[in-house]
Amino acid sequence: MTIALDRYIADMIILHEVCHLIYANHADEFWNLMSALMPDIEERKKILKKVTQNIDFRNFYS
Ligand SMILES: [Zn+2]
């Protein structure tokens, strides 16, 4: 299965993983760091949710 993502969204996912090098969780400090580095994070999260809402992830790794 291949998912093509716009660079705008891909950058958010990459930053998410980089922030996990500092915080290995999703606590408030993690999201505060994400927001500080990417002020429009909430808008990007909304877009990601919208474009993935109809994807069936049950067979994602098969
Ligand atoms: Zn995470």
N, CA, C, O and the ligand as a Tripos MOL2 file, in Angstrom:
@<TRIPOS>MOLECULE
protein
  249   247    63     0     0
PROTEIN
NO_CHARGES

@<TRIPOS>ATOM
      1 N           0.8520   -1.1860    0.0000 N.3       1 MET1
      2 CA          0.0000    0.0000    0.0000 C.3       1 MET1
      3 C           0.8910    1.2400    0.0000 C.2       1 MET1
      4 O           1.8470    1.3200    0.7710 O.2       1 MET1
      5 N           0.5850    2.1830   -0.8460 N.am      2 THR2
      6 CA          1.3700    3.4140   -0.9280 C.3       2 THR2
      7 C           0.4670    4.6040   -0.6600 C.2       2 THR2
      8 O          -0.6360    4.6930   -1.1980 O.2       2 THR2
      9 N           0.9370    5.5070    0.1650 N.am      3 ILE3
     10 CA          0.2060    6.7340    0.4380 C.3       3 ILE3
     11 C           1.0780    7.8960    0.0130 C.2       3 ILE3
     12 O           2.1860    8.0610    0.5240 O.2       3 ILE3
     13 N           0.5980    8.6960   -0.9070 N.am      4 ALA4
     14 CA          1.3180    9.8890   -1.3350 C.3       4 ALA4
     15 C           0.8260   11.0630   -0.4970 C.2       4 ALA4
     16 O          -0.3740   11.3320   -0.4380 O.2       4 ALA4
     17 N           1.7400   11.7470    0.1390 N.am      5 LEU5
     18 CA          1.3730   12.8850    0.9670 C.3       5 LEU5
     19 C           2.0210   14.1570    0.4410 C.2       5 LEU5
     20 O           3.1660   14.1530   -0.0120 O.2       5 LEU5
     21 N           1.2810   15.2160    0.5090 N.am      6 ASP6
     22 CA          1.8080   16.5190    0.1580 C.3       6 ASP6
     23 C           2.9770   16.8590    1.0810 C.2       6 ASP6
     24 O           2.9880   16.4620    2.2460 O.2       6 ASP6
     25 N           3.9390   17.5800    0.5710 N.am      7 ARG7
     26 CA          5.1130   17.9650    1.3570 C.3       7 ARG7
     27 C           4.7180   18.6770    2.6520 C.2       7 ARG7
     28 O           5.3720   18.5130    3.6820 O.2       7 ARG7
     29 N           3.6540   19.4590    2.5930 N.am      8 TYR8
     30 CA          3.1490   20.1940    3.7640 C.3       8 TYR8
     31 C           2.8340   19.2400    4.9070 C.2       8 TYR8
     32 O           3.1080   19.5420    6.0680 O.2       8 TYR8
     33 N           2.2570   18.0910    4.5760 N.am      9 ILE9
     34 CA          1.9090   17.1040    5.5910 C.3       9 ILE9
     35 C           3.1100   16.2280    5.9220 C.2       9 ILE9
     36 O           3.3290   15.8930    7.0860 O.2       9 ILE9
     37 N           3.8840   15.8560    4.9210 N.am     10 ALA10
     38 CA          5.0670   15.0150    5.1580 C.3      10 ALA10
     39 C           6.0230   15.7000    6.1280 C.2      10 ALA10
     40 O           6.6040   15.0370    6.9870 O.2      10 ALA10
     41 N           6.1950   17.0110    6.0070 N.am     11 ASP11
     42 CA          7.0870   17.7470    6.9130 C.3      11 ASP11
     43 C           6.6230   17.6180    8.3610 C.2      11 ASP11
     44 O           7.4430   17.5090    9.2730 O.2      11 ASP11
     45 N           5.3060   17.6310    8.5700 N.am     12 MET12
     46 CA          4.7710   17.4990    9.9270 C.3      12 MET12
     47 C           5.1120   16.1290   10.5040 C.2      12 MET12
     48 O           5.4900   16.0180   11.6700 O.2      12 MET12
     49 N           4.9800   15.1020    9.6970 N.am     13 ILE13
     50 CA          5.2510   13.7430   10.1700 C.3      13 ILE13
     51 C           6.7420   13.5820   10.4900 C.2      13 ILE13
     52 O           7.1050   12.9560   11.4850 O.2      13 ILE13
     53 N           7.5900   14.1450    9.6490 N.am     14 ILE14
     54 CA          9.0340   14.0710    9.9000 C.3      14 ILE14
     55 C           9.3880   14.8120   11.1860 C.2      14 ILE14
     56 O          10.1580   14.3100   12.0050 O.2      14 ILE14
     57 N           8.8210   16.0160   11.3630 N.am     15 LEU15
     58 CA          9.0900   16.7740   12.5860 C.3      15 LEU15
     59 C           8.5850   16.0120   13.8090 C.2      15 LEU15
     60 O           9.2300   16.0140   14.8570 O.2      15 LEU15
     61 N           7.4370   15.3650   13.6740 N.am     16 HIS16
     62 CA          6.8870   14.5570   14.7590 C.3      16 HIS16
     63 C           7.9200   13.5160   15.2160 C.2      16 HIS16
     64 O           8.1840   13.3690   16.4090 O.2      16 HIS16
     65 N           8.4830   12.8170   14.2680 N.am     17 GLU17
     66 CA          9.4560   11.7830   14.6170 C.3      17 GLU17
     67 C          10.7330   12.3890   15.1920 C.2      17 GLU17
     68 O          11.3220   11.8140   16.1070 O.2      17 GLU17
     69 N          11.1690   13.5250   14.6810 N.am     18 VAL18
     70 CA         12.3650   14.1920   15.2240 C.3      18 VAL18
     71 C          12.1140   14.6170   16.6720 C.2      18 VAL18
     72 O          12.9950   14.4820   17.5210 O.2      18 VAL18
     73 N          10.9130   15.1310   16.9540 N.am     19 CYS19
     74 CA         10.5890   15.5530   18.3190 C.3      19 CYS19
     75 C          10.5790   14.3640   19.2820 C.2      19 CYS19
     76 O          10.7950   14.5280   20.4830 O.2      19 CYS19
     77 N          10.3290   13.1760   18.7500 N.am     20 HIS20
     78 CA         10.3840   11.9860   19.6010 C.3      20 HIS20
     79 C          11.8090   11.6500   20.0300 C.2      20 HIS20
     80 O          11.9990   10.8620   20.9560 O.2      20 HIS20
     81 N          12.7970   12.2220   19.3840 N.am     21 LEU21
     82 CA         14.1780   12.0330   19.8350 C.3      21 LEU21
     83 C          14.4110   12.7840   21.1420 C.2      21 LEU21
     84 O          15.3320   12.4700   21.8950 O.2      21 LEU21
     85 N          13.5580   13.7900   21.4040 N.am     22 ILE22
     86 CA         13.6640   14.5700   22.6360 C.3      22 ILE22
     87 C          12.6710   14.0590   23.6700 C.2      22 ILE22
     88 O          13.0220   13.8770   24.8350 O.2      22 ILE22
     89 N          11.4220   13.8270   23.2430 N.am     23 TYR23
     90 CA         10.3790   13.3060   24.1300 C.3      23 TYR23
     91 C           9.8290   12.0090   23.5410 C.2      23 TYR23
     92 O           9.2190   12.0190   22.4730 O.2      23 TYR23
     93 N          10.0410   10.9180   24.2220 N.am     24 ALA24
     94 CA          9.5710    9.6100   23.7300 C.3      24 ALA24
     95 C           8.1520    9.3280   24.2060 C.2      24 ALA24
     96 O           7.8550    8.2520   24.7250 O.2      24 ALA24
     97 N           7.2840   10.3130   24.0200 N.am     25 ASN25
     98 CA          5.8900   10.1730   24.4250 C.3      25 ASN25
     99 C           5.0840   11.2660   23.7220 C.2      25 ASN25
    100 O           5.6190   12.0250   22.9130 O.2      25 ASN25
    101 N           3.8010   11.3340   24.0400 N.am     26 HIS26
    102 CA          2.9390   12.3850   23.4940 C.3      26 HIS26
    103 C           2.4060   13.2780   24.6090 C.2      26 HIS26
    104 O           1.2610   13.7280   24.5550 O.2      26 HIS26
    105 N           3.2190   13.5280   25.5980 N.am     27 ALA27
    106 CA          2.8250   14.3930   26.7140 C.3      27 ALA27
    107 C           2.7580   15.8510   26.2340 C.2      27 ALA27
    108 O           3.1580   16.1710   25.1140 O.2      27 ALA27
    109 N           2.2470   16.7170   27.1050 N.am     28 ASP28
    110 CA          2.1020   18.1280   26.7530 C.3      28 ASP28
    111 C           3.4110   18.7380   26.2740 C.2      28 ASP28
    112 O           3.4100   19.5480   25.3470 O.2      28 ASP28
    113 N           4.5250   18.3630   26.8890 N.am     29 GLU29
    114 CA          5.8200   18.9230   26.4970 C.3      29 GLU29
    115 C           6.1470   18.5940   25.0360 C.2      29 GLU29
    116 O           6.7280   19.4070   24.3160 O.2      29 GLU29
    117 N           5.7660   17.4000   24.6230 N.am     30 PHE30
    118 CA          5.9980   17.0000   23.2340 C.3      30 PHE30
    119 C           5.2250   17.9170   22.2890 C.2      30 PHE30
    120 O           5.7880   18.4640   21.3400 O.2      30 PHE30
    121 N           3.9050   18.0820   22.5640 N.am     31 TRP31
    122 CA          3.0710   18.9060   21.6770 C.3      31 TRP31
    123 C           3.4640   20.3850   21.7620 C.2      31 TRP31
    124 O           3.3470   21.1090   20.7730 O.2      31 TRP31
    125 N           3.9260   20.8390   22.9250 N.am     32 ASN32
    126 CA          4.4040   22.2200   23.0450 C.3      32 ASN32
    127 C           5.6270   22.4470   22.1510 C.2      32 ASN32
    128 O           5.7600   23.4950   21.5190 O.2      32 ASN32
    129 N           6.5060   21.4610   22.1090 N.am     33 LEU33
    130 CA          7.6820   21.5630   21.2360 C.3      33 LEU33
    131 C           7.2570   21.5630   19.7710 C.2      33 LEU33
    132 O           7.7520   22.3620   18.9770 O.2      33 LEU33
    133 N           6.3470   20.6720   19.4180 N.am     34 MET34
    134 CA          5.8460   20.6310   18.0330 C.3      34 MET34
    135 C           5.2520   21.9840   17.6450 C.2      34 MET34
    136 O           5.5430   22.5090   16.5700 O.2      34 MET34
    137 N           4.4300   22.5400   18.5110 N.am     35 SER35
    138 CA          3.7770   23.8220   18.2120 C.3      35 SER35
    139 C           4.7750   24.9620   18.1030 C.2      35 SER35
    140 O           4.6140   25.8610   17.2780 O.2      35 SER35
    141 N           5.8040   24.9230   18.9350 N.am     36 ALA36
    142 CA          6.8230   25.9750   18.8970 C.3      36 ALA36
    143 C           7.5900   25.9350   17.5730 C.2      36 ALA36
    144 O           7.9310   26.9750   17.0100 O.2      36 ALA36
    145 N           7.8550   24.7240   17.0880 N.am     37 LEU37
    146 CA          8.6390   24.5670   15.8620 C.3      37 LEU37
    147 C           7.7870   24.6660   14.6030 C.2      37 LEU37
    148 O           8.2960   24.9780   13.5260 O.2      37 LEU37
    149 N           6.4870   24.4000   14.7400 N.am     38 MET38
    150 CA          5.5790   24.3960   13.5920 C.3      38 MET38
    151 C           4.2490   25.0130   14.0590 C.2      38 MET38
    152 O           3.3220   24.2890   14.4220 O.2      38 MET38
    153 N           4.1640   26.3400   14.0470 N.am     39 PRO39
    154 CA          3.0010   27.0300   14.6200 C.3      39 PRO39
    155 C           1.6500   26.6560   13.9940 C.2      39 PRO39
    156 O           0.6140   26.7940   14.6450 O.2      39 PRO39
    157 N           1.6470   26.1890   12.7500 N.am     40 ASP40
    158 CA          0.3760   25.8110   12.1220 C.3      40 ASP40
    159 C           0.0960   24.3130   12.2340 C.2      40 ASP40
    160 O          -0.6000   23.7400   11.3960 O.2      40 ASP40
    161 N           0.6350   23.6940   13.2600 N.am     41 ILE41
    162 CA          0.5010   22.2420   13.4380 C.3      41 ILE41
    163 C          -0.9530   21.7880   13.4900 C.2      41 ILE41
    164 O          -1.2850   20.7420   12.9320 O.2      41 ILE41
    165 N          -1.8160   22.5420   14.1400 N.am     42 GLU42
    166 CA         -3.2210   22.1080   14.2590 C.3      42 GLU42
    167 C          -3.8930   22.0440   12.8900 C.2      42 GLU42
    168 O          -4.6650   21.1230   12.6230 O.2      42 GLU42
    169 N          -3.6100   23.0010   12.0300 N.am     43 GLU43
    170 CA         -4.1720   22.9800   10.6810 C.3      43 GLU43
    171 C          -3.6470   21.7590    9.9070 C.2      43 GLU43
    172 O          -4.4030   21.1050    9.1890 O.2      43 GLU43
    173 N          -2.3820   21.4670   10.0540 N.am     44 ARG44
    174 CA         -1.8030   20.3070    9.3640 C.3      44 ARG44
    175 C          -2.4030   19.0090    9.8830 C.2      44 ARG44
    176 O          -2.6680   18.0890    9.1100 O.2      44 ARG44
    177 N          -2.6160   18.9350   11.2010 N.am     45 LYS45
    178 CA         -3.2220   17.7260   11.7720 C.3      45 LYS45
    179 C          -4.6310   17.5260   11.2290 C.2      45 LYS45
    180 O          -5.0400   16.3960   10.9630 O.2      45 LYS45
    181 N          -5.3720   18.6100   11.0640 N.am     46 LYS46
    182 CA         -6.7370   18.5210   10.5160 C.3      46 LYS46
    183 C          -6.7120   17.9750    9.0920 C.2      46 LYS46
    184 O          -7.5310   17.1330    8.7260 O.2      46 LYS46
    185 N          -5.7720   18.4580    8.3030 N.am     47 ILE47
    186 CA         -5.6660   17.9950    6.9100 C.3      47 ILE47
    187 C          -5.2920   16.5190    6.8710 C.2      47 ILE47
    188 O          -5.8730   15.7510    6.1040 O.2      47 ILE47
    189 N          -4.3290   16.1200    7.6890 N.am     48 LEU48
    190 CA         -3.9320   14.7080    7.7250 C.3      48 LEU48
    191 C          -5.1120   13.8260    8.1130 C.2      48 LEU48
    192 O          -5.3300   12.7720    7.5150 O.2      48 LEU48
    193 N          -5.8700   14.2570    9.1130 N.am     49 LYS49
    194 CA         -7.0290   13.4850    9.5490 C.3      49 LYS49
    195 C          -8.0530   13.3740    8.4200 C.2      49 LYS49
    196 O          -8.6350   12.3120    8.1970 O.2      49 LYS49
    197 N          -8.2630   14.4800    7.7140 N.am     50 LYS50
    198 CA         -9.2480   14.4970    6.6290 C.3      50 LYS50
    199 C          -8.8370   13.5640    5.4860 C.2      50 LYS50
    200 O          -9.6700   12.8170    4.9720 O.2      50 LYS50
    201 N          -7.5740   13.5980    5.0870 N.am     51 VAL51
    202 CA         -7.1460   12.7890    3.9400 C.3      51 VAL51
    203 C          -6.9760   11.3150    4.2870 C.2      51 VAL51
    204 O          -6.8910   10.4790    3.3870 O.2      51 VAL51
    205 N          -6.9240   10.9790    5.5760 N.am     52 THR52
    206 CA         -6.7410    9.5750    5.9580 C.3      52 THR52
    207 C          -8.0080    8.9540    6.5340 C.2      52 THR52
    208 O          -7.9970    7.7800    6.9040 O.2      52 THR52
    209 N          -9.0890    9.7040    6.6190 N.am     53 GLN53
    210 CA        -10.2750    9.1960    7.3130 C.3      53 GLN53
    211 C         -10.9050    7.9820    6.6360 C.2      53 GLN53
    212 O         -11.5890    7.1990    7.2950 O.2      53 GLN53
    213 N         -10.6900    7.8140    5.3520 N.am     54 ASN54
    214 CA        -11.2940    6.6730    4.6570 C.3      54 ASN54
    215 C         -10.3060    5.5500    4.3500 C.2      54 ASN54
    216 O         -10.6250    4.6280    3.5990 O.2      54 ASN54
    217 N          -9.1210    5.6250    4.9240 N.am     55 ILE55
    218 CA         -8.1250    4.5790    4.7000 C.3      55 ILE55
    219 C          -8.3190    3.4750    5.7440 C.2      55 ILE55
    220 O          -8.4240    3.7440    6.9410 O.2      55 ILE55
    221 N          -8.3630    2.2380    5.2670 N.am     56 ASP56
    222 CA         -8.4880    1.0950    6.1510 C.3      56 ASP56
    223 C          -7.0810    0.6320    6.5350 C.2      56 ASP56
    224 O          -6.3920    0.0060    5.7290 O.2      56 ASP56
    225 N          -6.6560    0.9370    7.7570 N.am     57 PHE57
    226 CA         -5.2930    0.6090    8.1870 C.3      57 PHE57
    227 C          -5.1360   -0.8250    8.6740 C.2      57 PHE57
    228 O          -4.0330   -1.2400    9.0280 O.2      57 PHE57
    229 N          -6.2340   -1.5930    8.6960 N.am     58 ARG58
    230 CA         -6.1310   -2.9680    9.2000 C.3      58 ARG58
    231 C          -5.1810   -3.8070    8.3680 C.2      58 ARG58
    232 O          -4.5450   -4.7180    8.8980 O.2      58 ARG58
    233 N          -5.0700   -3.5240    7.0770 N.am     59 ASN59
    234 CA         -4.1840   -4.3040    6.2170 C.3      59 ASN59
    235 C          -2.9660   -3.4930    5.7830 C.2      59 ASN59
    236 O          -2.3230   -3.8040    4.7800 O.2      59 ASN59
    237 N          -2.6630   -2.4630    6.5420 N.am     60 PHE60
    238 CA         -1.6040   -1.5350    6.1530 C.3      60 PHE60
    239 C          -0.2560   -2.2350    5.9670 C.2      60 PHE60
    240 O           0.4920   -1.8940    5.0510 O.2      60 PHE60
    241 N           0.0610   -3.2030    6.8200 N.am     61 TYR61
    242 CA          1.3820   -3.8390    6.7810 C.3      61 TYR61
    243 C           1.3930   -5.1640    6.0280 C.2      61 TYR61
    244 O           2.3880   -5.8870    6.0750 O.2      61 TYR61
    245 N           0.3210   -5.4900    5.3450 N.am     62 SER62
    246 CA          0.3000   -6.7640    4.6080 C.3      62 SER62
    247 C           0.7230   -6.5530    3.1620 C.2      62 SER62
    248 O           0.7680   -7.5070    2.3860 O.2      62 SER62
    249 ZN          4.3000   10.1360   18.0700 Zn       63 ZN63
@<TRIPOS>BOND
     1     1     2 1
     2     2     3 1
     3     3     4 2
     4     3     5 am
     5     5     6 1
     6     6     7 1
     7     7     8 2
     8     7     9 am
     9     9    10 1
    10    10    11 1
    11    11    12 2
    12    11    13 am
    13    13    14 1
    14    14    15 1
    15    15    16 2
    16    15    17 am
    17    17    18 1
    18    18    19 1
    19    19    20 2
    20    19    21 am
    21    21    22 1
    22    22    23 1
    23    23    24 2
    24    23    25 am
    25    25    26 1
    26    26    27 1
    27    27    28 2
    28    27    29 am
    29    29    30 1
    30    30    31 1
    31    31    32 2
    32    31    33 am
    33    33    34 1
    34    34    35 1
    35    35    36 2
    36    35    37 am
    37    37    38 1
    38    38    39 1
    39    39    40 2
    40    39    41 am
    41    41    42 1
    42    42    43 1
    43    43    44 2
    44    43    45 am
    45    45    46 1
    46    46    47 1
    47    47    48 2
    48    47    49 am
    49    49    50 1
    50    50    51 1
    51    51    52 2
    52    51    53 am
    53    53    54 1
    54    54    55 1
    55    55    56 2
    56    55    57 am
    57    57    58 1
    58    58    59 1
    59    59    60 2
    60    59    61 am
    61    61    62 1
    62    62    63 1
    63    63    64 2
    64    63    65 am
    65    65    66 1
    66    66    67 1
    67    67    68 2
    68    67    69 am
    69    69    70 1
    70    70    71 1
    71    71    72 2
    72    71    73 am
    73    73    74 1
    74    74    75 1
    75    75    76 2
    76    75    77 am
    77    77    78 1
    78    78    79 1
    79    79    80 2
    80    79    81 am
    81    81    82 1
    82    82    83 1
    83    83    84 2
    84    83    85 am
    85    85    86 1
    86    86    87 1
    87    87    88 2
    88    87    89 am
    89    89    90 1
    90    90    91 1
    91    91    92 2
    92    91    93 am
    93    93    94 1
    94    94    95 1
    95    95    96 2
    96    95    97 am
    97    97    98 1
    98    98    99 1
    99    99   100 2
   100    99   101 am
   101   101   102 1
   102   102   103 1
   103   103   104 2
   104   103   105 am
   105   105   106 1
   106   106   107 1
   107   107   108 2
   108   107   109 am
   109   109   110 1
   110   110   111 1
   111   111   112 2
   112   111   113 am
   113   113   114 1
   114   114   115 1
   115   115   116 2
   116   115   117 am
   117   117   118 1
   118   118   119 1
   119   119   120 2
   120   119   121 am
   121   121   122 1
   122   122   123 1
   123   123   124 2
   124   123   125 am
   125   125   126 1
   126   126   127 1
   127   127   128 2
   128   127   129 am
   129   129   130 1
   130   130   131 1
   131   131   132 2
   132   131   133 am
   133   133   134 1
   134   134   135 1
   135   135   136 2
   136   135   137 am
   137   137   138 1
   138   138   139 1
   139   139   140 2
   140   139   141 am
   141   141   142 1
   142   142   143 1
   143   143   144 2
   144   143   145 am
   145   145   146 1
   146   146   147 1
   147   147   148 2
   148   147   149 am
   149   149   150 1
   150   150   151 1
   151   151   152 2
   152   151   153 am
   153   153   154 1
   154   154   155 1
   155   155   156 2
   156   155   157 am
   157   157   158 1
   158   158   159 1
   159   159   160 2
   160   159   161 am
   161   161   162 1
   162   162   163 1
   163   163   164 2
   164   163   165 am
   165   165   166 1
   166   166   167 1
   167   167   168 2
   168   167   169 am
   169   169   170 1
   170   170   171 1
   171   171   172 2
   172   171   173 am
   173   173   174 1
   174   174   175 1
   175   175   176 2
   176   175   177 am
   177   177   178 1
   178   178   179 1
   179   179   180 2
   180   179   181 am
   181   181   182 1
   182   182   183 1
   183   183   184 2
   184   183   185 am
   185   185   186 1
   186   186   187 1
   187   187   188 2
   188   187   189 am
   189   189   190 1
   190   190   191 1
   191   191   192 2
   192   191   193 am
   193   193   194 1
   194   194   195 1
   195   195   196 2
   196   195   197 am
   197   197   198 1
   198   198   199 1
   199   199   200 2
   200   199   201 am
   201   201   202 1
   202   202   203 1
   203   203   204 2
   204   203   205 am
   205   205   206 1
   206   206   207 1
   207   207   208 2
   208   207   209 am
   209   209   210 1
   210   210   211 1
   211   211   212 2
   212   211   213 am
   213   213   214 1
   214   214   215 1
   215   215   216 2
   216   215   217 am
   217   217   218 1
   218   218   219 1
   219   219   220 2
   220   219   221 am
   221   221   222 1
   222   222   223 1
   223   223   224 2
   224   223   225 am
   225   225   226 1
   226   226   227 1
   227   227   228 2
   228   227   229 am
   229   229   230 1
   230   230   231 1
   231   231   232 2
   232   231   233 am
   233   233   234 1
   234   234   235 1
   235   235   236 2
   236   235   237 am
   237   237   238 1
   238   238   239 1
   239   239   240 2
   240   239   241 am
   241   241   242 1
   242   242   243 1
   243   243   244 2
   244   243   245 am
   245   245   246 1
   246   246   247 1
   247   247   248 2
@<TRIPOS>SUBSTRUCTURE
     1 MET1         2 RESIDUE 1 A MET
     2 THR2         6 RESIDUE 1 A THR
     3 ILE3        10 RESIDUE 1 A ILE
     4 ALA4        14 RESIDUE 1 A ALA
     5 LEU5        18 RESIDUE 1 A LEU
     6 ASP6        22 RESIDUE 1 A ASP
     7 ARG7        26 RESIDUE 1 A ARG
     8 TYR8        30 RESIDUE 1 A TYR
     9 ILE9        34 RESIDUE 1 A ILE
    10 ALA10       38 RESIDUE 1 A ALA
    11 ASP11       42 RESIDUE 1 A ASP
    12 MET12       46 RESIDUE 1 A MET
    13 ILE13       50 RESIDUE 1 A ILE
    14 ILE14       54 RESIDUE 1 A ILE
    15 LEU15       58 RESIDUE 1 A LEU
    16 HIS16       62 RESIDUE 1 A HIS
    17 GLU17       66 RESIDUE 1 A GLU
    18 VAL18       70 RESIDUE 1 A VAL
    19 CYS19       74 RESIDUE 1 A CYS
    20 HIS20       78 RESIDUE 1 A HIS
    21 LEU21       82 RESIDUE 1 A LEU
    22 ILE22       86 RESIDUE 1 A ILE
    23 TYR23       90 RESIDUE 1 A TYR
    24 ALA24       94 RESIDUE 1 A ALA
    25 ASN25       98 RESIDUE 1 A ASN
    26 HIS26      102 RESIDUE 1 A HIS
    27 ALA27      106 RESIDUE 1 A ALA
    28 ASP28      110 RESIDUE 1 A ASP
    29 GLU29      114 RESIDUE 1 A GLU
    30 PHE30      118 RESIDUE 1 A PHE
    31 TRP31      122 RESIDUE 1 A TRP
    32 ASN32      126 RESIDUE 1 A ASN
    33 LEU33      130 RESIDUE 1 A LEU
    34 MET34      134 RESIDUE 1 A MET
    35 SER35      138 RESIDUE 1 A SER
    36 ALA36      142 RESIDUE 1 A ALA
    37 LEU37      146 RESIDUE 1 A LEU
    38 MET38      150 RESIDUE 1 A MET
    39 PRO39      154 RESIDUE 1 A PRO
    40 ASP40      158 RESIDUE 1 A ASP
    41 ILE41      162 RESIDUE 1 A ILE
    42 GLU42      166 RESIDUE 1 A GLU
    43 GLU43      170 RESIDUE 1 A GLU
    44 ARG44      174 RESIDUE 1 A ARG
    45 LYS45      178 RESIDUE 1 A LYS
    46 LYS46      182 RESIDUE 1 A LYS
    47 ILE47      186 RESIDUE 1 A ILE
    48 LEU48      190 RESIDUE 1 A LEU
    49 LYS49      194 RESIDUE 1 A LYS
    50 LYS50      198 RESIDUE 1 A LYS
    51 VAL51      202 RESIDUE 1 A VAL
    52 THR52      206 RESIDUE 1 A THR
    53 GLN53      210 RESIDUE 1 A GLN
    54 ASN54      214 RESIDUE 1 A ASN
    55 ILE55      218 RESIDUE 1 A ILE
    56 ASP56      222 RESIDUE 1 A ASP
    57 PHE57      226 RESIDUE 1 A PHE
    58 ARG58      230 RESIDUE 1 A ARG
    59 ASN59      234 RESIDUE 1 A ASN
    60 PHE60      238 RESIDUE 1 A PHE
    61 TYR61      242 RESIDUE 1 A TYR
    62 SER62      246 RESIDUE 1 A SER
    63 ZN63       249 GROUP 0 **** ****
